Structure formats: structure tokens, C-alpha cells
């Protein structure tokens, strides 16, 4: 299905939502471009920098935060409106120009020609990718998407998950990663089901809820190194 401007409509497929393919992109060392104005651009800049992107921000009205980032060399800041050619050589771009549809359309046209992955905020038919609602707990990242149908529902689900996965889950994940290495160092290879049983046990949940990290470590280590229960030939974990 095509939009009235001639561009394909990623957000629609015969009345059905687009079956987006969920991915996590490695942006380290890749050139990314942000176009637009306001605090939203600054927030997106922070997220891209955390992912290791080489970032160019194009805005006629930079926030103080963006100016500070440019001042210490964290971003390249072009204090002007978008110009044809700004996406050349970019891997990914985000445009927060929804108040100017003609401009958003020009950016989308260049992105298509240059093969740049583009997100136009709140304009899914101009996008080649959409941003999910994110829940981060350290290295644990949960991405929630409604395939562009309702960002409000995605935010609602994220808020529910925030209660199910409190901040200490980031610490828990780091501990389990260290535990995995320790179990392997001891020559034990618990099965995937053994890991599920250990992590999902009532004792594990009780110790996690009480932030008893030492007790949790000892409990899980004991469960996972019982060789008679989890023989070494069972590769997993």
C-alpha cells in the first residue's frame, strides 16, 4: 500500500499492522544523524551516544545540553536547518520534524535514496524503523512494540513490567553472568531446565526481593553445582 505522496506505507498492509522484525542494532562507530528541535532530540542524542554512535545533530535551535555536548566534542552540531545531502554516509537517522510534513518528506526521500535507516517521530508511513518502548535494568533490556498501533498501550505495558522487574534486576543479571562463569570454571554444565528451576525457585525470588545478594549467590551456586543432578555432559546455560 502506498501513501498519497507516493512513498510506501510501512505502518499499513492492507489494513493490517506491519509485521516489523525486532532487532537490536550495534551502532558503535556508525554515523547517525538527528534532525529537529527541542528536548526530545536531546533525549534521543543521549540514547544514541550510549549505544556508541558517531552522532551529528542538525538543529537551528540547539538546547543548552546539546551545545554542551558539542563543546566537549561528544557530538557534531550543525546549527542550521536540514539540507539535501545531510544523510550521505549515515547508517541511521531520526527526524523530529513532524510539524513540517514537507520537510519530513524530503528527509524520507533522501534516506530512501541513500539507504539510510530512518525514523520520523510519530509518522510511521515515512519510517523504515520504529522505536519501541524500552525498559532497562542494567544490561537487561525489554523492548515493547504495538507495531505502531498504539504508543500509549506500549507505555502502559512498560509501566506494568517496571513493577514486575524492579531496578535490582540489573544487579541480579550481573550476578547471574558471574555465576555462569563460576559454574563453568568448576566444570559443571547445568541444563537449560536446571537454570530455569534455579532462577525461578521460591528461594531465589525471596532472596532477590530482600536484596540478600550473598545468600542468593550461595543458594544458586549450590543448586547449579550439584553434579549428580546436572551432569557435565548436559551442555547448557
LUMNUGU-755059 format. One record per residue (C-alpha): x, y, z. Coordinates in steps of 0.5 Angstrom, whole numbers, padded with zeros to 4 digits, always signed. Example, Ala and Ser with C-alpha at 12.3 -4.5 7.8 and 13.67 -1.06 7.14 Angstrom:
<rs>
+0025-0009+0016+0027-0002+0014
</rs>
This chain:
<rs>
+0000+0000+0000+0003+0007-0002+0001+0014+0002-0001+0019-0002+0006+0022-0003+0008+0016-0007+0012+0013-0001+0011+0006+0001+0007+0006+0008+0011+0001+0013+0005+0002+0018+0000-0001+0014-0001-0007+0010-0008-0008+0007-0011-0005+0014-0006-0010+0018-0001-0007+0022+0006-0008+0019+0010-0014+0022+0016-0011+0024+0022-0015+0025+0025-0013+0032+0033-0012+0032+0038-0009+0037+0043-0005+0033+0050-0005+0034+0052+0003+0033+0059+0003+0035+0063+0007+0031+0057+0008+0026+0055+0015+0023+0048+0017+0026+0044+0024+0025+0039+0027+0029+0035+0033+0026+0030+0037+0029+0029+0041+0035+0027+0041+0043+0028+0037+0049+0026+0030+0045+0032+0031+0041+0037+0032+0047+0034+0025+0050+0035+0021+0043+0042+0024+0043+0044+0021+0050+0041+0014+0048+0045+0014+0041+0051+0016+0045+0050+0011+0050+0050+0006+0044+0057+0008+0041+0054+0012+0035+0058+0018+0032+0053+0023+0032+0051+0029+0028+0046+0033+0031+0042+0038+0026+0038+0044+0029+0037+0051+0028+0036+0052+0036+0040+0047+0040+0039+0046+0047+0044+0048+0052+0045+0041+0053+0047+0040+0046+0051+0046+0046+0055+0043+0052+0056+0036+0049+0058+0040+0042+0063+0044+0047+0067+0038+0049+0067+0034+0043+0061+0029+0044+0057+0031+0038+0058+0034+0032+0053+0040+0032+0050+0044+0026+0047+0050+0028+0042+0050+0022+0036+0047+0018+0037+0041+0015+0040+0041+0008+0040+0036+0002+0046+0031+0003+0046+0031+0010+0045+0024+0011+0050+0022+0006+0054+0017+0009+0050+0016+0015+0048+0009+0018+0041+0011+0022+0037+0018+0022+0032+0020+0027+0028+0026+0025+0023+0030+0030+0020+0035+0024+0013+0032+0025+0011+0040+0025+0013+0041+0018+0011+0035+0013+0014+0037+0007+0021+0037+0011+0020+0031+0013+0018+0028+0006+0025+0031+0004+0029+0028+0009+0025+0021+0008+0026+0021+0000+0034+0023+0002+0034+0017+0007+0031+0012+0002+0036+0014-0004+0042+0014+0001+0040+0007+0004+0039+0010+0011+0035+0007+0016+0030+0013+0018+0025+0014+0024+0021+0020+0023+0018+0021+0030+0010+0020+0030+0010+0019+0023+0010+0011+0021+0009+0012+0014+0016+0015+0013+0020+0011+0017+0024+0005+0016+0024+0003+0023+0020+0005+0029+0023+0006+0036+0020+0001+0042+0018+0003+0049+0024+0001+0053+0025-0002+0060+0032-0002+0062+0035-0006+0068+0043-0005+0067+0044-0010+0061+0037-0013+0061+0033-0009+0056+0026-0011+0055+0023-0007+0048+0015-0007+0048+0012-0005+0041+0005-0005+0038+0007-0005+0031+0006+0003+0031-0002+0002+0033-0001+0005+0040+0005+0008+0043+0000+0009+0049-0001+0002+0050+0006+0000+0049+0008+0005+0055+0002+0002+0059+0006-0005+0059+0012-0002+0060+0010+0001+0067+0007-0006+0069+0013-0009+0067+0017-0004+0071+0013-0006+0077+0015-0014+0076+0022-0012+0074+0025-0007+0079+0032-0004+0079+0035-0009+0083+0034-0014+0077+0040-0010+0073+0045-0013+0079+0041-0020+0079+0043-0020+0072+0051-0018+0073+0051-0023+0079+0048-0029+0074+0053-0027+0069+0059-0028+0074+0055-0034+0077+0055-0037+0070+0063-0036+0069+0064-0039+0076+0060-0046+0075+0063-0047+0068+0070-0046+0072+0068-0051+0076+0067-0056+0070+0059-0056+0071+0055-0055+0066+0047-0055+0068+0042-0056+0063+0037-0050+0061+0032-0053+0065+0037-0053+0071+0038-0046+0070+0030-0044+0070+0029-0048+0076+0034-0045+0080+0033-0038+0078+0025-0039+0078+0025-0042+0085+0022-0039+0091+0028-0039+0095+0031-0035+0089+0025-0030+0089+0025-0029+0096+0033-0027+0097+0032-0023+0091+0027-0019+0094+0030-0018+0100+0037-0016+0097+0041-0021+0100+0046-0022+0095+0051-0026+0099+0045-0031+0101+0043-0031+0093+0050-0033+0091+0051-0038+0095+0044-0041+0094+0044-0041+0087+0052-0044+0087+0049-0050+0091+0044-0051+0086+0048-0051+0080+0054-0055+0082+0050-0061+0084+0054-0065+0079+0049-0071+0081+0043-0067+0079+0046-0063+0073+0052-0068+0070+0057-0065+0066+0055-0068+0059+0049-0064+0059+0051-0057+0056+0047-0051+0057+0047-0045+0061
</rs>
